[in-house]
Amino acid sequence: MTRLAVPLLGVLLSTVSLAPVAFAQSGPGGRALAPGVKVEVAPAPGSGTAPQPGKVDETALRYYARIGDVERLEAEIARLRALDPTWEPPKDLFAPQPTTAGVDESPFWALVSAGKIAEARAAVAEQRRQTPSWQPSANLLKELDLAEAAGRLRGASDTKRWQDVIDAAAAQPEAVACNRLDNAWRLAEAYAELKQTDRAFDTYKTIVSQCPSAKERRDTIFKASRHLSQAQIRELTALGATANPAAGEDYAAVRAAEAEIETGRLLERAGTARPGSLSASDLAQLERTIREKQDSGGALALGWYFQRQKKYAEAQGWFAEANGWSPSDQAAEGLILAYAGLGRKAEARAAAEPWRGKSSRVDQALKSVDPPRGGGGRPAGPQGPSELDQALARRDFAGCLTAIQRAISRSGPTVALVQQRGWCLLELKRPSEAEAAFVEAQALAAREPVRGQGAARNSVRGAAEAEGGMTRAQENAYGQAIARLSTGDTVGLTQDLARLNLTPAQKAEVRASLLSTEAGRALEDKRYHDVLRLLDARKELVPEPRNLGIMRGWALYNLQRVEEAYKLFKSIDDRLSTRESREAVETSWKTIYHDW
Amino acid sequence: MSGVSRFLRLSVLATALLTAGCGGWVRDNLTQSTTPWRRVQPTALPVSLPDNPQFPIVAARMRSTGAVYKSYSVVLGNPTALPGENRLTVDVQTLPDSLFGALVQPARVFPVPLYTLESLTRTLAAEFPDMTATVADAARRNRYGDYDYAIAQDEENTCVLAWQLITDRARMLPERIEAVRLEYRACGTSRNPRVLLQPFDGLVLILPETVLEADGLSGL
């Protein structure tokens, strides 16, 4: 986020409790900036009835210039210009200033800039005690008032005292402005939480029409989507994309926000997988958006939506799209199961080929194509999908358990059946029983050659050989390791890992999982150096997923390496913006610029 | 001169002693944290369950939080095809054994009250998805007093969730123990929830010091 300090615009919150409209330009003759947005003009507190040309207070400006805080300097220049359009920044802004008689306010500004408002107040009071004739500048006092009001507003918001949020904003309208956008969002949220949706809507409208940054307008629309109806979001988007365009800002992203929100809502509903949970028009819209954006994640979600409804052809189509746009083992898994549902086993095997032996989810999905057979005595030749095939294709793991139980009752346990039971138990979040099943399968494997298997089966896949180039023993060991990971047995598993009979790829996968679990624990324990150490070790084995990237960012943040944290959060957010990544970016940005 | 020199030497020595190890200092924030789960044998559990072929002990684990809490999780067999493990969890809260321990205690590992209507609703929805759950109107009683429970059912299965907090330090608990929290979750194919509750009704706590049974106190 190249978030330059937003010009202050003279945008004020005026008469919050009286008018539903929050912001106003404080420049002379403020104007209604968009249809339906009423603007009330209120002078900035401390600025008198009207700003007098040539009388702006440049104290803060010179302070920011002296310390080289360009972001705040730009914001202050914009603020002063809004107060007095004829004002120009002094040419000697960066020249050393002669020491003037009287009190140097720099130390107070330094405290304000660091967010140490109480200390700044105390320092001002102490200075006044020492120099009774000295009066702090109006600008300094105003900054202190604003910072305190913003603190009250945030405190009320954090503790969900919504009416107090509104009261705090009403008491200090300047605390709610484009360069304090978080406060404006909190005010809108307070209205929404108090069911004053109209006022929330008005506040959001004012933000997207007055604040020039396209990114902030877009973020505002996303925030508003939690509280507003679809029609209101549409209106907000139209307003944000057109009202008061600022030079150099591209509002295309604002225009796209509504579609993104709607796609998100529809995908969420698709996730419920109830037949008919999406209307035909919703579905058509969703499909169109996903195709336009070539959104592989959306295609996967749609694939599962159809797969759960046993519409295997549609599911196969969407999994194929996802795989085409961005090949992944998740897309391959869906393709395999969809083909299995259609009875097209050769194509399912072909879809699995690039991932066979490299992805446990693909190896598992393949079992719906070549499932373990009970007893090994089934005749070879054409046959329809078995009860177990069908359950696995539906991802019906309770059905899987039932089918295996029936098969075992019919013809006794086999290694493959008991292993499959272990995988289904894992899916049902019963890891302890899953581990026991893999242990049982291991014991059976030791006996199986003695018991003998059907010649046909052995000729195809031998008792010792499983899919993906791993042996039965390795699959059992792998299943046990995954089950132990699920039960939280990280210490025991770490100790045993070297001895386990796993393929190198499995060993790396298990070790990576152990390291990420340990990193999570280290973060909880506030051992931030350990978090980085563990994540670094993990990164040498496998690429870092975004959730661990965010974990790394918080570790950096807590180690006061805030700039690094911000860059990391920003790069994650730029790739795929989620609430979590947006909050991380926002928090680190505010910490860097003391914009709390 | 020699006095000054000695003073300087002593100062340097004192500074060195005071700052020794500063480079390796870390904030001691781990004494209150929760350890990872580790496996234990069923015989090491502070509880014994009546034999029940439907609900055999599949695995047992324990972890501690600070020096005050020890938590045990006993995974029981689940004869249904429903998701989720059948289990008994036991949290034992002991009194701190030092002044420091009394001053710096970890956050409680279980809430009190154990459930509110809202948290119970959330828990039941998470434990028994797609089942109809009802909270029993009347408490039941085991060896350690009254406990509350809820029942969830679908067409084929019945599940129970029971919870109990033992805090009677005056009569039941040994002086070292502040409280014991029990929670039991079981799904089975029986339609009768009492059958599912039998293990919870018959459990016996085995702490180093004797926990007296509630019914044994009625005549006192």
Interface residues (C-beta under 8 A of the other chain):
Chain A: F397 A398 G399 L401 T402 L428 K429 R430 P431 S432 E433 E435 A436 T487 G488 D489 T490 V491 G492 R521 E524 D525 K526 R527
Chain B: R27 N29 L30 S33 P36 W37 R38 R39 V58 A59 R61 V75 G77 N78 A81 L82 P83 G84 E85
